[in-house]
Amino acid sequence: MLSDWFPFWMTLRVASIATAIATVVGIAIAYFLAKTKFRGRALIEAIVTLPIVIPPTVMGYFLLTALGVNSAFGRAWEKVTGSAIVFTPTAAVIAATIAAIPFVVRASRAAIEEVDERAESAMRVAGHPEWKVALLVTFPLARRGILAGVALAGARALGEFGATVMIAGNIPGRTQTLPIAVFDSVQAGDIDQARNGSLLLVGIAIAALVAMTVLSRRKS
């Protein structure tokens, strides 16, 4: 068993918040990319997908540069809140969110593009505004792809390590997540602790993926 359960609860908290934010933001971006055509769309798609392909530590470096105390955003945040944003639980949520968003976007966009346009057109002809067409027709018909993206995003948020340790640090009892705790255990030679933490992470990820799969089948 784990001797300290803080990293476990911290991971659940960070992953839950990050997945919720990534779901809302990711679906909005996916809908925008699927329904609009403009110059520069390929660039936006590349930027959104970037967190999947670049090393997490590189992503962490850019986040640290953008959110650190020497950045304009970091100074503004500290002025408003009275504390820096880096090396806090908020920073861990930001890192996990950025890592998770691309999975929601890619899966949701593909699902939205496959929705039969005749069903959407029928709603428009009936006089419904675009937002209502999206909520009542597009998203329900694309729900399986969207839920798949959410499941992958949740699993990615659970396992986020590189960017998190860069901008949130490894502060026991404050910002230490389970992946970081596993790394610490390996470094310290505590193989039992590392194994228990790893199995716990794998179990949570599998449970989340299975739950999303079952939910999508029931709704379909």
Sequence and secondary structure as in RCSB ss.txt:
>XXXX:A:sequence
MLSDWFPFWMTLRVASIATAIATVVGIAIAYFLAKTKFRGRALIEAIVTLPIVIPPTVMGYFLLTALGVNSAFGR
AWEKVTGSAIVFTPTAAVIAATIAAIPFVVRASRAAIEEVDERAESAMRVAGHPEWKVALLVTFPLARRGILAGV
ALAGARALGEFGATVMIAGNIPGRTQTLPIAVFDSVQAGDIDQARNGSLLLVGIAIAALVAMTVLSRRKS
>XXXX:A:secstr
  S  HHHHHHHHHHHHHHHHHHHHHHHHHHHHHH   TTHHHHHHHHHHHHHS HHHHHHHHHHHHSTTSHHHH
HHHHHHSS STTSHHHHHHHHHHHHHHHHHHHHHHHHHTS HHHHHHHHHTT  HHHHIIIIIHHHTHHHHHHHH
HHHHHHHHH  HHHHHHT   TTTT  HHHHHHHHHHTT HHHHHHHHHHHHHHHHHHHHHHHHHHHHH 
